[in-house]
């Protein structure tokens, strides 16, 4: 008899702020024959500052936890801890209650390192006997308090295509834009959940992919938070937008004056700041697009490892019916760094059932 797909949800307590934890050992402790019973596993982190690297990337680093920690360490140097990030100034965080402000971790550097290093919320691994699978936490402690983390693993043997569809996402008129796909006004989450019910998927995966003809755009999963998105990368990278405003004509004549790293981060986190800057200075979009052409000369994936696809897992473990497994602050985010034709981006959605 075929083995039905099975969930395992683990609670993890990191031992340090940056911790690389082998969850495969924890899976074996919970279900000894798990990796013998299933050919593949999907690993999903419930957090925006902790996740997984793709199996191929981890293999290139020889599944060495020290190598993984050294790799993310290079991004931590770019985004240092306690650097007076706007995200970490709790008095500015209107979305938090006074009680939450007292306990909310100051972790803007962890969010930015997560984005930059290419950690993912959801990855699929081919199960291999005794091979480690590392959960990489960038924010495992808050002062002296060890945070509680959560990850879900679904083991399965066969995956069957259940359906494909396309979604049209309305973008703004700005050349640079980012859209929180979980925003109720966008409606993507509700559409996906409805299709899961229609298809009767109990355990499976949803892949959100940019259509092949989409250019100058990418996908990621992280926290869509105002202070993080609008301010912190600006400060970290010596505030290139303010620098542009102050230096005005010189900057427009010499886009290379913007720090190399800023060129790529503008594609994601400086979206709102850049748009406000264009509006305030009254720059024409054609002029700005020429500037962007010069500034953004390398793929977003070079530094941010910007993806053309993100994945979400579906499970019936907690509710008795298939639902998207999603952390409280996780949102799929669509990013563009050139204006879309007719202000529309197309996402291909694939629904897969595990058997």
N, C-alpha and C positions, 0 to 999 in steps of 0.2 A: 504494500500500500504506500502511495506517495506521501511524503512528509509535508504536512501543511506548513506554510510560512509562520514564523513565530517572532514575537517581539520580546526584547529584553530591555528594560529601562533601568539605568544605573544612576545611583547618586554618588557623586564624586566630591571629595574634599581635598582640594589642592594643598600642598604643604608649603608652598611659597608663592609669591606673586606671579612669577613666571614658572610654570611647571609643565613638564612633558610626561604624560601619564599613559602607560600601556593598558588600554581598556580590554585588550584581548584576554589578559590574565583574569580580569574581573568577570568577563563573560564565561570563561571556563569554570571559574569558581561557582558561578550561578547555575550553569548547565554544562556539565563536563563534555558532553558529546556534541555541542552546538556546531562546531566547525567541521565535524565529521558528517553531520546530518544535512548540512546545507553547502551548496557550491559558492553562493555569493552572500554578501551582507551589505546593507545600506546603513551607514552611520550618520546620525543627525544630532548636531549640537543644538541646545535650546537657548544659546547665548550669542551675543554679538561681540564678545571679546574672547571667545574660546571656540575652537573648531578643529577641523581636520585638514591635512594636506591630501591631495590626490595620491593614489597608490603609486603611480609612476614616479611622481616627484619624491615621495618618501624613499622609494627604492633607489633612486639616483643618489640619495644621501645615505644609502646603505642601512636604512632603518636605524640610524644611530641617533639616540636622543640628544647627545651632546652636539651633534652636527645640526639638528633641528633647532636647538636652543640658540646656537651660534648664528644661525640664519636669521631668526626673528630678532636676535640681538642687534643685527646691523640696522634694522628698522627702528629699534628702540633708541639708537643713537640719533637717528633723524628726528624722532618724536620723543624727546626726553620727558621723564616723569617730573611732575610738579613744576611745569613751566608756565604757570599762570594762565592756563587755558580758560577761555570764556565758559566752556562746557562745565568746568569745575568750580565756577563761581556760583554757588547755590542761591545766592540772593537774586540772581538774574533768571533762575529757572522757574518761570511762572507755572509750568505744568506740574510742578511738585508741590505737595502739601508741606506745611512747616515741619511735620513729623518726618516726612521723607527726606527733607533737606538735611536733617540731623544725621541720617544714616547712609545717604546716597554716596557711593564711592567716587572719588576724584580720579576718573579713569579715561580722560580724553586721549591720553597717549596710547592706551591699550586699544581703543577703537581705531585710531589712525594706523597703528602697527598692524592690526588685523586686516584692514583694508589694503595696506601697502604690501604686506607679505604674501597675500594670496590665500590665506586661510579660507575654508569654505564651511558653510553650515551643513552641507549634505554631500557625502561622497559614497561611491559604490566600490567595494573591494572584492576581488576574487579571493575566496578563503584559501589560505595556505597553512598547512600544519605548522604550528609553533611560531608562525610569523607574528611580530608585534603590530599593533595598530595604535597609533599615538593620538591622544586627545591633548591638544596644545592650549593651555590656559595662559592668557596674558594678564589676567587680573584676579588671581586666585585668592588674594588676601586684601582685606580692607583694614589697614592698620594692623592691630593684633588679632583681628577676627578672620578666621578661615571661612571663605565663602562656600556655600553649597551649590554644586553644579549638577546638571542633569543631561543625560544623553540617551537616545533611543537607538537600538540596533534591531534591524529586521533581517532575519535570515530567510533565504528562499532558494529554490532550485531552478525555477522556470519563470520567465517573464513574458507576458502576452500583451501585445498592443491592443488596447481597448478602444481608443479613439484619438483622432487628431482634429484640431480646430485652429483657427486664427483669431487673434484679438487685435483690434485697432486701438492704439493708444494716442489720445490727443495730447500734443505738445504745445508749449507756448510759442509765441513768435520770436523768441530769443534764439540766437544760434546755439548758446549753451543752456542746457535745461536738465533738470532731474525730476523724476516722477516717482512718488511713493505708490507702488502698485497696490498696497494694502489700504490706501486712503479710500474711505467709503464712497467718496465722490467719483472715484475712478471705477470702482465696482468689480475689479478683477477677482477679489477673494470670494465674493458672493457667487459669481459665475462659476468659479472652479468648484466650490462646494456643491452647487446645484448639479453640476455634471457628474461629480463623484456619486451622488445619490442616484442619478439617472442610470449610470453605468453599473451600479451595484458593486463598486470596488470596496473591498474590505481592507486589503493591504496592497500597497502599490507605491508608485512614484509618479509625480508630475514633473515634467521637464518644460521649462520656459526658455525658448530659444529665439534669438533674433533671426528673422527671415534672411536667407542667403544674400539677398540684394540690399540689405540694410548696411549702411556704412557710417563711420564716425559715431558709433554708439556702442554701448556695452551694458552689462547687467551685473549687479552685485546684491548681496544681502547684508544689511547692517541696520543700525539704529538711525532712523530719520528724525534727527533732533536739531532744533533750530540753532542753538549755540555752536554745536559741533559743525553743522553744515555751513553756517554763515560766517563764522569768526575764526575758529581755531587753526585751521590750516593756513589762514592768512598770517596769523601771529607766528606760527612755527616757521614759516618760510619767509620771515622778515617782511610780512605784510606786502606782497607784491602789488596788490590793487591800490593800496594807499600810496605805495612807492610810485606806481604808474601815474596817479593823480598829481603827486608832488613834482615829479620830473617831467610830466606832461609831454611836450614835444620831443624831448630826447628819447623817452621811452618808446613813443610811437615810431620814431625813426630807427630805433635800435631795439627790437624785441628781444634780442639775445641778452640784453641786460638783465632780464628776469632770470633768476636762478634756474638751473637746469631742472631741478626737481619740481619747481613750481609749474613748469610747462605741462607736466602730466597731471598734477593734482588739480589744476584748474579744470580739467575735464570732469571732475567729480564734485569735490567739496566746495569749490569757489563759485559754483553755479549761481547761487542767489546773490552773492556779493558782486560778481561780474555784471550780472544783469542790472542790478541797482546802479552800478557805476556807469554803465552805458546810458541808462535813463537819465541819471543826474547830469552827465556831461553832454548829453544830446548827440552822442556819436551816431553817425549813420551806420546801419547794419552792414552795408557793403564795405565801408572802411574797416569796421571791426572784423569782418570775416577775412579781409586781407591780412590783418594783423594776426588773427588766429592761425591762418595758413602758415605764417612764418614761425609763430610760437610753437605750434603743435606739429612737430616734424617726425615724431617717432610714435609707434603704436602705444595706446594706453596700457596695453598689457606689459610693456617693457618695465615700467616701475610699479604700476598698480595691479598688474596681472589681471586687467579688466577682462571679464568673461563674456562670451556670447551666449552662454547658457548657465542657468542655475536650476537646481533640483529641490523638490520638496517631497517628503514622504507622507503617505496616507496610511492610517492605521485605525482599527476599530477597538483597540485594546482598552481605552479609557471610557468610551461612550457607548460601545456596542454597535456603532455604525462607523463606516469609513469617514474620517475627518483629516484635514491637513494637520500634521504635527508641527507646531510652530511655537517658538519662545515668545514671551510677553513683548519684548522690544524688537523682535526681528521683522524686517520688512524687505521684500524684494524691491530693488530700486533700479529704474531704467534711466540711463544717463546718455546724453548726446553732447557732442562738441562741435557740431555743424547743424544748421537748420534742416529739419526734415521737409521733404516735398509735401506740400499741402498741410504741413504741421502734423503729420500722422506717422507713427512708427508701427510696424507690424511685428507681432510676437507669435511664433508658432508654439502651440501647446500640445504636448503629447501625454496621454494618460496611459499608464502601464499597470497591469494587474499582475501581482505576484502569485505564483501557484507552486 
